[in-house]
């Protein structure tokens, strides 16, 4: 708008010079008007005739792995582009965080000159330092005339997305105190037979499966005998992760939140290799869902406005910036069940999980509680224990659920308070994780109260 105003003033001055027969002033006005129009034409032409393509491997990665990003810029017009500022955009939070979630080798920002029909390449390498779901791109381009009178900005190419898994740590064993402990325990009431634990033999009964026959006893006695297996209960677990931003102070971030994710992943992995049911529920935000929601409010790079370019840098960026905190009240849930792909689903969900202020832990329990199976132990991973959180867990316990609480990065001053709140609600199995060493030994010790069962499952 300001440029148009100055242009109108310039035209008015030129007309006035002609009326007053001021030849030199009028000639200067002609020149300036010509330069203005030529500059505007070049700026618009250069931004419209530009194309960009991105090449990147979008295969899921582990923490510490790298990926090469190649952006090819092509000038499809008949005029050379005098100058072009190119930036391949990356998530701001990932770069500003200390330590950064991403480190970059090479240049993702460059100033180039592209001849007519020519191409230029921008290459760089990204190392993923933390788990997450990262958007790579789109490509931001800025150009203008050589006099700096006009500039145009445009978003080029579609972004790519790379999923980075959280690290996997295997717990040595379980000694969780609960009515339905994780692991295999002997019960008075037979629920399942464990084919790996033979208790004895008995005479063959019509209908016994072939794999149950004890061939050595059959050969020795001359009559068919079948194995007797010890009864077991495969309880499994449902992991509840409190990912409300109020529980994670900025001073301890991102260490505490990442430790909570690593803890949940370690528990899920350990339970899954025991072939037990495992599930996940969290009040965090799914990064992929957030990006999909925001995409509906952004322009398409092929639209008419995008093709012509935008006049300001902020106008172009705003089209691809987050619209604000996500206030949705939908928890992230992976249903509790047994299966070979169950851990993969949980690990994918944990990789995409973000802190949010949209749902409290109490709201998570109210929403997901009816879907939690009672034969699976509730493993609550908490950064703090508010009165509402302890009451919600106590309510689950009174409904017949077995509860184990795992507190992440708790200070010594807060421990007595949190222990008291949980104990008042009957939650006795309480663990503390301050670092990954504590996590490795998570299943070997319990604190905060006596155990109903003392169960150990060696995984070595």
C-alpha positions as CSV (number, residue, x, y, z in Angstrom):
1,X,0.0,0.0,0.0
2,X,2.8,2.3,0.8
3,X,4.5,1.7,-2.6
4,X,1.2,2.6,-4.4
5,X,1.0,5.8,-2.4
6,X,4.5,6.9,-3.3
7,X,3.8,6.0,-7.0
8,X,0.8,8.2,-7.0
9,X,2.8,11.0,-5.5
10,X,5.5,10.5,-8.1
11,X,2.9,10.7,-10.9
12,X,1.4,13.8,-9.5
13,X,4.8,15.5,-9.3
14,X,5.5,14.6,-12.9
15,X,2.2,16.0,-14.1
16,X,2.8,19.1,-12.1
17,X,6.3,19.5,-13.7
18,X,4.7,19.2,-17.2
19,X,2.1,21.8,-16.4
20,X,4.8,24.2,-15.1
21,X,7.0,23.3,-18.0
22,X,9.9,22.1,-15.7
23,X,11.5,19.9,-18.3
24,X,14.3,18.4,-16.2
25,X,11.9,17.6,-13.3
26,X,9.5,16.0,-15.8
27,X,12.3,14.0,-17.4
28,X,13.5,12.8,-14.0
29,X,9.9,11.8,-13.2
30,X,9.7,9.7,-16.5
31,X,12.9,7.9,-15.5
32,X,11.8,7.1,-12.0
33,X,8.4,5.9,-13.2
34,X,10.0,3.7,-15.8
35,X,12.4,2.2,-13.3
36,X,9.5,1.6,-10.9
37,X,7.4,-0.2,-13.4
38,X,10.4,-2.2,-14.7
39,X,11.4,-3.2,-11.2
40,X,7.9,-4.3,-10.4
41,X,7.7,-6.4,-13.6
42,X,11.0,-8.1,-12.9
43,X,10.2,-8.9,-9.3
44,X,6.9,-10.5,-10.3
45,X,8.3,-12.3,-13.3
46,X,11.2,-13.8,-11.3
47,X,9.1,-15.2,-8.5
48,X,6.5,-16.7,-10.9
49,X,9.0,-18.5,-13.1
50,X,10.6,-20.3,-10.2
51,X,10.1,-24.0,-9.3
52,X,11.5,-26.1,-6.5
53,X,11.6,-29.8,-5.8
54,X,12.9,-31.5,-2.6
55,X,14.6,-34.9,-2.4
56,X,14.7,-36.5,1.1
57,X,14.4,-40.0,2.4
58,X,11.3,-40.1,4.7
59,X,12.0,-43.5,6.2
60,X,11.6,-43.4,10.0
61,X,14.9,-42.8,11.9
62,X,16.5,-43.6,15.2
63,X,17.9,-40.9,17.5
64,X,21.4,-39.8,16.2
65,X,20.8,-40.8,12.6
66,X,21.1,-38.3,9.8
67,X,19.2,-37.5,6.5
68,X,20.4,-35.7,3.4
69,X,18.1,-33.0,2.0
70,X,18.5,-31.8,-1.6
71,X,16.4,-28.8,-2.9
72,X,16.6,-28.2,-6.6
73,X,15.6,-24.7,-7.9
74,X,14.7,-24.2,-11.5
75,X,14.2,-21.0,-13.5
76,X,11.5,-21.9,-16.1
77,X,11.4,-18.4,-17.6
78,X,13.3,-16.7,-20.4
79,X,14.8,-14.1,-18.1
80,X,17.7,-14.8,-15.7
81,X,16.9,-14.3,-12.0
82,X,19.2,-11.6,-10.8
83,X,19.2,-12.7,-7.2
84,X,17.2,-15.1,-5.1
85,X,17.3,-15.7,-1.3
86,X,16.3,-19.3,-0.6
87,X,15.6,-20.9,2.9
88,X,14.4,-24.4,3.4
89,X,12.2,-24.0,6.5
90,X,12.5,-26.2,9.6
91,X,10.5,-26.2,12.8
92,X,11.6,-23.2,15.0
93,X,11.1,-25.0,18.3
94,X,13.5,-27.8,17.1
95,X,16.3,-25.3,16.4
96,X,15.8,-22.9,19.3
97,X,15.6,-25.5,22.0
98,X,18.8,-26.0,24.1
99,X,20.2,-28.4,23.3
100,X,18.6,-28.3,19.8
101,X,16.5,-31.3,18.6
102,X,18.1,-30.9,15.2
103,X,21.7,-30.1,14.1
104,X,22.5,-29.0,10.6
105,X,25.6,-29.5,8.4
106,X,25.7,-27.4,5.3
107,X,23.6,-24.4,4.2
108,X,19.9,-24.5,4.1
109,X,19.9,-20.7,3.5
110,X,21.5,-19.4,0.3
111,X,21.6,-16.5,-2.1
112,X,21.8,-17.6,-5.7
113,X,21.6,-16.3,-9.3
114,X,19.8,-18.5,-11.7
115,X,20.1,-18.1,-15.5
116,X,17.2,-18.7,-17.9
117,X,16.3,-22.4,-17.9
118,X,19.1,-23.2,-15.4
119,X,18.9,-25.0,-12.1
120,X,20.6,-24.5,-8.7
121,X,20.9,-27.0,-5.8
122,X,20.8,-26.4,-2.1
123,X,22.2,-29.3,0.0
124,X,22.4,-29.9,3.7
125,X,22.3,-32.7,6.2
126,X,20.2,-33.0,9.3
127,X,21.1,-35.0,12.4
128,X,18.2,-35.9,14.7
129,X,19.2,-35.4,18.4
130,X,15.8,-36.2,19.9
131,X,12.7,-38.2,18.9
132,X,9.8,-36.4,17.2
133,X,7.9,-35.9,14.0
134,X,9.7,-33.3,12.0
135,X,8.4,-31.2,9.1
136,X,11.2,-30.5,6.6
137,X,10.2,-27.6,4.4
138,X,8.5,-26.0,2.6
139,X,11.1,-23.9,0.7
140,X,10.8,-20.1,1.2
141,X,12.0,-17.9,-1.6
142,X,12.5,-14.1,-1.8
143,X,13.5,-12.1,-4.8
144,X,13.2,-8.5,-6.2
145,X,14.5,-6.0,-8.5
146,X,18.2,-4.8,-8.5
147,X,17.2,-1.4,-7.1
148,X,15.4,-2.9,-4.0
149,X,12.2,-1.1,-4.8
150,X,10.1,-4.3,-5.0
151,X,10.4,-7.7,-3.3
152,X,8.3,-10.8,-3.7
153,X,8.1,-13.8,-1.4
154,X,6.8,-17.2,-2.2
155,X,6.5,-20.7,-0.6
156,X,7.8,-23.4,-3.0
157,X,7.5,-27.2,-2.9
158,X,5.6,-29.4,-0.4
159,X,7.2,-30.3,2.9
160,X,8.5,-33.7,3.8
161,X,8.0,-35.4,7.2
162,X,10.4,-37.7,9.1
163,X,9.5,-39.7,12.1
164,X,12.3,-40.2,14.7
165,X,11.7,-43.0,17.2
166,X,12.4,-42.7,20.9
167,X,15.3,-44.9,22.1
168,X,14.6,-48.4,23.4
169,X,15.8,-49.5,26.8
170,X,15.0,-53.0,28.2
171,X,14.2,-53.4,31.8
172,X,16.1,-56.2,33.6
173,X,13.0,-57.6,35.5
174,X,9.7,-56.7,37.1
175,X,8.9,-56.6,40.7
176,X,5.8,-54.5,40.7
177,X,3.5,-54.7,43.7
178,X,-0.1,-54.9,42.6
179,X,-3.0,-57.3,42.7
180,X,-2.4,-58.0,39.0
181,X,1.3,-57.7,38.7
182,X,3.1,-57.5,35.3
183,X,4.6,-60.8,34.7
184,X,3.7,-64.5,35.2
185,X,2.4,-65.4,38.7
186,X,0.8,-68.6,40.1
187,X,-2.8,-68.2,40.9
188,X,-5.3,-70.4,42.8
189,X,-7.8,-70.1,39.9
190,X,-6.5,-71.4,36.6
191,X,-6.8,-68.8,33.9
192,X,-4.2,-69.9,31.4
193,X,-1.8,-72.7,30.9
194,X,1.8,-71.8,30.4
195,X,3.3,-74.3,27.9
196,X,6.9,-73.3,28.9
197,X,6.4,-74.5,32.5
198,X,5.6,-78.2,32.9
199,X,4.2,-79.2,36.3
200,X,3.9,-83.0,35.7
201,X,2.2,-85.6,33.5
202,X,-1.2,-87.4,33.5
203,X,-2.9,-90.1,31.4
204,X,-4.0,-89.0,28.0
205,X,-7.5,-87.7,27.7
206,X,-9.5,-87.7,24.5
207,X,-9.2,-84.3,22.9
208,X,-5.7,-83.4,24.2
209,X,-3.7,-81.6,21.5
210,X,-0.8,-83.4,19.9
211,X,1.8,-80.9,21.2
212,X,0.6,-81.7,24.8
213,X,1.7,-85.3,24.7
214,X,4.7,-86.2,26.8
215,X,6.5,-88.6,24.5
216,X,9.2,-89.7,26.9
217,X,6.6,-90.8,29.5
218,X,4.5,-92.4,26.7
219,X,7.5,-94.5,25.6
220,X,8.5,-95.5,29.1
221,X,5.0,-96.6,30.2
222,X,3.6,-97.8,26.8
223,X,0.5,-95.6,27.2
224,X,-0.2,-92.1,26.1
225,X,0.5,-89.4,28.7
226,X,0.0,-85.6,28.5
227,X,1.8,-82.8,30.1
228,X,0.3,-80.8,33.0
229,X,1.2,-77.1,32.8
230,X,1.3,-74.6,35.6
231,X,-1.5,-72.0,35.5
232,X,-0.4,-68.5,34.8
233,X,-2.0,-65.1,34.4
234,X,-0.7,-62.8,31.6
235,X,-1.8,-59.5,33.0
236,X,-0.1,-56.9,30.8
237,X,-0.2,-53.2,31.3
238,X,-1.7,-49.9,30.2
239,X,0.7,-47.0,30.3
240,X,-0.8,-43.6,31.1
241,X,1.6,-40.7,30.3
242,X,0.8,-37.3,31.8
243,X,2.1,-34.9,29.1
244,X,0.3,-31.7,30.3
245,X,2.7,-28.8,30.0
246,X,1.9,-27.5,33.5
247,X,3.8,-30.5,34.9
248,X,7.0,-29.8,33.1
249,X,8.8,-26.7,34.2
250,X,10.9,-24.9,31.5
251,X,13.9,-25.2,33.7
252,X,14.0,-29.0,33.4
253,X,13.0,-29.2,29.7
254,X,13.4,-31.0,27.5
255,X,15.1,-33.5,29.8
256,X,12.1,-34.5,31.9
257,X,9.6,-34.9,29.1
258,X,12.0,-37.0,27.1
259,X,12.7,-39.1,30.1
260,X,9.0,-39.7,30.5
261,X,8.8,-40.8,26.9
262,X,11.8,-43.1,27.2
263,X,10.3,-44.6,30.4
264,X,7.0,-45.3,28.6
265,X,8.8,-46.9,25.6
266,X,11.0,-49.1,27.9
267,X,7.9,-50.4,29.8
268,X,6.0,-51.0,26.5
269,X,9.0,-52.8,25.0
270,X,9.6,-55.0,28.0
271,X,6.0,-56.0,28.4
272,X,5.6,-56.7,24.6
273,X,8.6,-59.1,24.5
274,X,6.9,-61.1,27.3
275,X,4.0,-61.5,24.8
276,X,1.6,-59.7,27.2
277,X,-1.1,-57.2,26.3
278,X,0.1,-53.6,26.3
279,X,-1.6,-50.2,25.6
280,X,-1.0,-46.5,25.9
281,X,-3.0,-43.4,26.7
282,X,-1.8,-39.9,27.0
283,X,-3.2,-36.4,27.3
284,X,-0.4,-35.1,25.0
285,X,-0.8,-33.9,21.5
286,X,-0.2,-35.9,18.3
287,X,2.2,-33.8,16.1
288,X,0.9,-35.4,12.9
289,X,-2.7,-34.6,13.9
290,X,-1.7,-31.0,14.7
291,X,0.0,-30.5,11.3
292,X,-3.0,-31.9,9.5
293,X,-5.4,-29.6,11.4
294,X,-3.2,-26.6,10.6
295,X,-2.8,-27.6,6.9
296,X,-6.5,-26.9,6.3
297,X,-5.9,-23.2,7.3
298,X,-2.9,-22.7,5.0
299,X,-2.8,-21.8,1.4
300,X,-1.9,-24.3,-1.3
301,X,1.4,-23.6,-3.0
302,X,-0.3,-24.1,-6.4
303,X,-3.0,-21.5,-5.7
304,X,-3.2,-18.2,-7.7
305,X,-2.0,-16.2,-4.7
306,X,0.9,-18.5,-4.1
307,X,1.9,-18.4,-7.8
308,X,2.0,-14.6,-7.9
309,X,4.0,-14.4,-4.6
310,X,3.4,-12.2,-1.5
311,X,4.7,-8.8,-0.9
312,X,6.1,-9.2,2.6
313,X,8.2,-11.9,4.2
314,X,5.9,-12.1,7.2
315,X,2.9,-12.6,5.0
316,X,4.5,-15.6,3.4
317,X,5.7,-17.1,6.7
318,X,2.4,-16.7,8.4
319,X,0.8,-19.1,6.0
320,X,2.9,-21.9,7.4
321,X,3.2,-20.9,11.0
322,X,1.3,-22.6,13.8
323,X,-2.1,-21.0,14.6
324,X,-1.6,-21.2,18.3
325,X,-1.9,-23.8,21.1
326,X,-4.0,-26.8,20.3
327,X,-7.0,-26.9,22.6
328,X,-8.5,-30.2,21.4
329,X,-9.7,-32.6,24.1
330,X,-8.9,-35.9,22.4
331,X,-6.4,-38.1,24.1
332,X,-3.8,-40.2,22.2
333,X,-4.8,-43.8,22.7
334,X,-3.4,-47.1,21.6
335,X,-5.9,-49.8,22.7
336,X,-4.5,-52.4,25.1
337,X,-4.2,-55.7,23.4
338,X,-1.6,-58.3,22.5
339,X,0.1,-58.5,19.1
340,X,3.3,-58.5,17.2
341,X,2.7,-54.9,16.0
342,X,1.4,-53.5,19.2
343,X,4.8,-52.1,20.4
344,X,5.3,-50.5,17.0
345,X,2.0,-48.6,17.3
346,X,2.9,-47.4,20.8
347,X,6.4,-46.4,19.7
348,X,5.0,-44.4,16.8
349,X,2.5,-42.6,19.1
350,X,5.3,-41.8,21.6
351,X,7.5,-40.5,18.8
352,X,4.8,-38.0,17.8
353,X,3.7,-37.0,21.3
354,X,4.0,-33.3,22.2
355,X,3.4,-31.3,25.4
356,X,0.0,-29.6,25.4
357,X,-2.3,-27.7,27.8
358,X,-5.4,-29.0,26.3
359,X,-6.3,-31.8,28.7
360,X,-5.4,-32.6,32.3
361,X,-4.4,-36.0,33.6
362,X,-7.8,-36.2,35.3
363,X,-9.5,-35.5,32.0
364,X,-7.5,-38.3,30.4
365,X,-8.7,-40.8,33.0
366,X,-12.3,-39.7,32.6
367,X,-12.1,-40.0,28.8
368,X,-10.0,-43.2,28.5
369,X,-11.0,-44.9,31.7
370,X,-14.0,-46.8,30.3
371,X,-11.7,-48.3,27.7
372,X,-9.0,-49.6,30.1
373,X,-9.1,-53.3,30.7
374,X,-9.2,-54.3,34.3
375,X,-6.9,-57.3,33.8
376,X,-4.0,-55.0,32.9
377,X,-2.0,-53.0,35.5
378,X,-2.2,-49.2,35.1
379,X,1.3,-47.7,34.9
380,X,0.9,-44.0,35.4
381,X,4.0,-42.0,34.4
382,X,3.7,-38.6,36.1
383,X,5.9,-35.4,36.3
384,X,3.9,-34.3,39.4
385,X,1.1,-35.5,41.6
386,X,-1.7,-32.9,42.1
387,X,-4.6,-33.5,44.4
388,X,-6.8,-34.1,41.4
389,X,-4.4,-36.6,39.9
390,X,-4.1,-38.7,43.2
391,X,-7.9,-38.7,43.5
392,X,-8.3,-39.9,39.9
393,X,-5.9,-42.7,40.5
394,X,-7.6,-43.6,43.8
395,X,-10.9,-43.8,42.0
396,X,-9.4,-46.3,39.5
397,X,-8.0,-48.3,42.3
398,X,-11.4,-48.5,44.0
399,X,-12.9,-49.6,40.7
400,X,-10.6,-52.7,40.8
401,X,-7.6,-51.5,38.8
402,X,-4.1,-52.3,39.9
403,X,-2.1,-49.1,40.0
404,X,1.6,-48.4,39.8
405,X,2.9,-44.8,39.8
406,X,6.2,-43.8,38.2
407,X,7.3,-40.3,39.1
408,X,9.7,-38.6,36.7
409,X,12.4,-36.1,37.8
410,X,10.9,-35.4,41.2
411,X,12.8,-33.2,43.7
412,X,13.5,-34.3,47.2
413,X,11.2,-31.6,48.6
414,X,8.3,-32.8,46.5
415,X,8.7,-36.5,47.2
416,X,7.0,-36.6,50.7
417,X,4.1,-34.5,49.4
418,X,3.5,-36.7,46.4
419,X,4.0,-39.9,48.3
420,X,1.4,-38.7,50.9
421,X,-1.2,-37.9,48.3
422,X,-0.8,-41.2,46.6
423,X,-0.7,-43.2,49.8
424,X,-3.9,-41.5,51.0
425,X,-5.7,-42.9,47.9
426,X,-4.3,-46.4,48.5
427,X,-1.6,-46.3,45.7
428,X,1.3,-48.1,47.3
429,X,3.5,-49.1,44.4
430,X,5.4,-45.9,43.7
431,X,8.7,-45.7,41.7
432,X,11.0,-42.8,41.0
433,X,13.0,-42.2,37.8
434,X,15.6,-39.5,37.9
435,X,17.8,-40.6,34.9
436,X,18.2,-43.6,32.6
437,X,20.2,-45.6,35.1
438,X,17.2,-45.5,37.4
439,X,15.0,-46.5,34.5
440,X,17.1,-49.6,33.8
441,X,16.6,-50.7,37.4
442,X,13.0,-49.6,37.5
443,X,11.6,-53.1,37.9
444,X,14.0,-54.2,40.7
445,X,12.8,-52.0,43.6
446,X,9.8,-50.4,45.0
447,X,9.3,-47.6,47.5
448,X,6.4,-45.9,49.2
449,X,4.7,-48.9,50.7
450,X,4.4,-52.7,51.1
451,X,3.8,-55.0,48.1
452,X,0.8,-57.3,47.8
453,X,2.9,-59.6,45.7
454,X,6.6,-59.8,45.2
455,X,6.9,-60.8,41.6
456,X,10.1,-61.1,39.6
457,X,10.4,-61.9,35.9
458,X,14.0,-62.2,34.6
459,X,14.4,-61.2,31.0
460,X,18.0,-62.3,30.7
